[in-house]
């Protein structure tokens, strides 16, 4: 035994020792799973299985009759979740075209990305898929399609929930960091009065407005939770940066000679500039939506 194999063996022993003290139920579960796999592989020796959770097994021993040249084909099949949390199945039963179609529908739904779900949610999704395949093999076509549809809707609903979680967590984390940074900037600007306070107030108001807009619309954006947390964070941080720009534009407009009388009247009022910044931040999607709507209308008319 080389050094690597020996170190891995020592690590496994330490792992079992640690689990035995902290969480012995995990060891009991692993032992039961090993015993189940040993039993199932006696049935499916020609097709070894690695079962993490058994969905359903139909197994009937055929009587050994040496006088019969042929034996009837069995109806045996097994559906299970493997170690990679994928749904696998083996069947000795001849599937009709309708049965195979139902199984194919369930498998196509199972192939969708679901690693973004929580562990138990992912298990529930795979169990629904497994039961749909069982019903498809057994010939319960309506039940199979119903379960496959429920699995698809379950994945969609949990994905929306996860996307909302990603959006809110990234928005809150970014906002905490921005608040700390803003505190440092305000302290620094008080000692270096080269930067106008009105610009800081309006820019910070833009950030607050965008933050309120993000948490209000969380979960209804274009991003999918399967895309990952980082893409949600990128969308949020980009909107917050846009809020800074909107606030700066509002401040510049208040200082312009071409500004409307209302904007000129708030030029020296930092709190009014903050409120204006919040307003333009809240409506950060108004102008892009108007442009998009105009383009869609133009294309439709053409």
C-alpha angles and dihedrals in degrees: 000000000000126000096264094051091047092050091050090050091051090048091053091050091050091048092053091046091051093047091046090060100036106030114005091170089074090058090049090051092049091049092050090048092052091050091048092050091049090053095045094048088058086063097041102034093142090053107034113210130207103203122192093171127003116226100180140333127192109193129168124170113227114225112251106241112173091184091063113081092202132029126209115261113258127241092221120141140153133205120191147152112248131211092275090055092249123136112244131178140185125194137181090188119104107242122216121225091260093049092049090049092055092048090049092052091052092048092050090055091046090055092065118107111268106152089108090069122094115264097256092043090052090050091051091051092051092047090056089050091048093051090048090055091047091053091046093053092045091051099250091135099168092048091047093053091045092053092046090052091049090050091051092049091045091054091047094050095046090047091055090049091050092048090052089050092051093048096048095043093049091046093050094045092048091048093053090052091047092050090053091047092047090053090055092047093051091049091048093047091052088060094040108041094186092103113069113243090221090063091053093047094048093045092049089048089054090054092050091049093051091047091054089047092051096050090045093054098036113142097019098079127110096258122099121220088231087069089069139242095285095063090053091049090049091053092048096046090047091054091048090052089050087053089058090052093047090051091049090049090051090052092048090050091053090055096047122103087222093057119120115258091256093059092044090054092058096045093108098034110093094188092052089051089050091054091048089050090052090050096052090044092053091054095044091129098045099089096040089050091050090051092047092048091050092051092048091050091048092051091048093052091050 
